[in-house]
Amino acid sequence: MTDSFSETQASVLIGTAEKMIEVWNRLSADKQAALLARFGTQENALAALVTTQLLTPKDA
């Protein structure tokens, strides 16, 4: 394992971060508050949302 990212890996990480911000900004203030209360930080809440989206079957 290395301590650096390739250009492709960096691009994917940046794209993922941008999508996470977009998801957060689309949420209502009430939903943001509920997620913060449950997960403690915006980062944890977003990680939970992304994980849920990744694990949810595309048909659901």
C-alpha distance (Angstrom), angle and dihedral (degrees) to the residues before:
residue distance angle dihedral
M1 . . .
T2 3.78 . .
D3 3.78 132.5 .
S4 3.79 94.3 -129.9
F5 3.78 137.5 68.3
S6 3.77 127.5 -129.6
E7 3.79 117.9 -122.8
T8 3.81 89.4 -102.7
Q9 3.81 93.6 50.1
A10 3.79 91.2 48.2
S11 3.80 90.8 50.3
V12 3.81 91.8 50.8
L13 3.81 91.5 48.9
I14 3.79 92.3 49.4
G15 3.80 91.2 48.0
T16 3.79 91.2 49.8
A17 3.80 91.6 49.8
E18 3.80 90.6 50.2
K19 3.81 91.2 51.0
M20 3.80 90.7 48.7
I21 3.81 90.2 53.8
E22 3.81 91.0 48.2
V23 3.82 90.9 51.2
W24 3.81 91.6 49.4
N25 3.80 92.6 48.4
R26 3.82 91.8 51.8
L27 3.80 92.0 56.1
S28 3.77 119.7 96.3
A29 3.80 118.1 -111.6
D30 3.82 88.9 -109.3
K31 3.81 92.3 53.8
Q32 3.80 91.3 46.9
A33 3.81 90.4 50.8
A34 3.81 91.9 48.4
L35 3.81 91.8 50.3
L36 3.80 92.0 47.2
A37 3.81 90.4 50.4
R38 3.78 91.2 50.7
F39 3.82 101.0 40.3
G40 3.81 102.5 26.8
T41 3.81 99.7 -134.4
Q42 3.77 137.5 43.7
E43 3.80 89.9 -118.6
N44 3.81 92.3 54.9
A45 3.80 91.7 45.4
L46 3.80 91.9 50.6
A47 3.79 91.7 46.5
A48 3.80 89.0 53.7
L49 3.81 91.3 49.3
V50 3.79 93.1 48.8
T51 3.79 92.1 46.4
T52 3.79 90.5 50.1
Q53 3.80 90.8 50.5
L54 3.80 92.0 48.2
L55 3.81 93.6 49.2
T56 3.81 97.2 42.9
P57 3.80 112.0 97.2
K58 3.80 111.3 -113.0
D59 3.84 89.5 -123.1
A60 3.80 93.9 58.2
